[in-house]
Amino acid sequence: MKQRLMWVLWPAFLMAGAAEVLLFAFIDPQDIHVHGAPLAWSREAIYTVSFFVLWGVTTASSALTVFLSASPFEVNRCPLPTDNRPDGCPKQACAPTGESSA
């Protein structure tokens, strides 16, 4: 679980940083207007909030990629050992059959 979390958070962190650099290379934070009025935040506050918003968006993208990359075995496997599965479980092993006579 920790490994998958790092697969999501670390690339998202790097891409959020790159996206922020690109975004604010073209936009001055003091030129941002909300509903026609200038945003009354400091530059640092705008940089910080925008970084976390971008990190959230890129985290969602990375998490979706990790979620969709799961193999059918990982998705369909049962976490319980065969002898501990409840009666009626569709993944319960079939009773061993006798030897076939040949």
Buried (B, 14 or more C-beta within 10 A) or exposed (E): EEEEEEBBBEBBBEBBBEBBEEBBEEEEBEEEEEEEEEBEBEEEEBBEEBBEEBBEBBBEEBBEEEEEEEEEEEEEEEEEEEEEBEEEEEEBEEEEEEEEEE
